[in-house]
Amino acid sequence: MNPAWKVLNLVTLTKKPVPKQLSPRKLYQKLSRNEPLILLDVREKWEYEICHLSNSVNIPVSEVSSSIESLAINQEIVVICHHGFRSMRICCLLLQLGFDRVQNLQGGIDAWSHIIDPDLPRY
């Protein structure tokens, strides 16, 4: 088993705060207002290459635990994946590590493409 998954499994098995969900419409509003936030896309690189939100940072799930120091603990972070499941696990990890301004993009990039940007390639 990949060591990163061991960390993630430990986090998801312990008591943890529940991450907030952010709808695609709410994220669109935040982006339209140029609110300062980090768009953390945790999909695999091949998925990210198919489609992604501009200005997002791609750190695949398997690399998140070794890349924590690259994230600003006091900045708002919106975590993104394909449908919102992997990103929810990463939100749980970040909350446990002291990141308190973490939100999960509800429905992931797939919901974004349905609701906000139908021209975004889907897979």
N, C-alpha and C positions, 0 to 999 in steps of 0.2 A: 504494500500500500504506500502511496506517495506520502511523505512526511507532512505535507501541507494539509492533506485530507485528514490525517490523524488529529491535527490541531483543530480543524473545522468540526470534526465529529465530536471532539471533547467539548467544544463550545456549544454545539447544538444539543448535547445531552445534559448540560448543566442548566440551572435556573438562570434565566436571562431576561432583560427588559424586552418588551415587544417593540420592534421597529415601527415607525410611522410609515404609512403608505402615502405616496404622492401621485395623484392622478396625472395623466398626460396633459390635460387642460391646465392644471395648476402649474405644472413644470413649464408649459408654454408661456403662461403669464409671467412667471419668474424670469424666464429668459428674455421675454419682451421688455421687461423693466430693467434688464441688465443687472439683476441681482448677483452679487458675487457668490459663486458656488462652484464646487468641483463636480463634474459629471464623471463618475467612476464606472467605466464599462468593464464588467468582469467576464465577458464572453471570451472564448478562444480567439486567437489572432485571425484565423480563417473566417470566423463569423463576423468579426469586426471589419474585415476587409470587404465583406459583402455590403454592409450598411452600418452606419453609426451616426450619432449626433455630432455636429461640428463642435469643436473645442472639448470633446470628451477625451479622457485619458484611459487607455486600454491596459488593464492589469488583470490577466486571466486569474480565475479562482485559484489555480495551483500556485500562483506567484504572489498572491496578496499577503500572506503571512510574512514573506521575506521582503516585502516592499512597504510595510506599514510606515516606516520612517519617512517615506516620500510624501505622506499625506499630512496636511495641516489639521491638527486635532481640534482647533477652535473654529474651523471654517465649515460651512454647511456643505454636506456631501450628499449627492443623489446617486444611488447605486443602481446600475442598469444591467440587465441581461436580456435573454430572448423573451421569456414569458414572466419573469419576476420571481422565480424560485431560487435560482443560484444567488441572485442579488439579495434576497431575503436572508440567506445564510450568512452572507458577507456582512450585511447590516448587523446581524446578531453578534458576529465576531467583533466588529468595530465598536459597538455599544459596550461590550464586555471589556474592551481595551481602553475605555474612557472617552471615546468619541461620542459626544452627546447630541450633535447636530447632523444625524444620519437619517436619510429617508430612502425608501425603496420605491422605484418607479413601478407603479401598479400596472401589471400586464406586460411590462418590459418594452423593448423596442418594437415588438409586434403590435402592442396596443397603440404605441405612438404612431406607427405607420397606418393603422386603421383610422385613428381619430384625428391626428394632427397633419401628417404628411403622407398622403396616399401614393406619392411619387417615390417614396423611399423603397428600395428593393426589399422584398420579403423572401423568406426561405423557410 
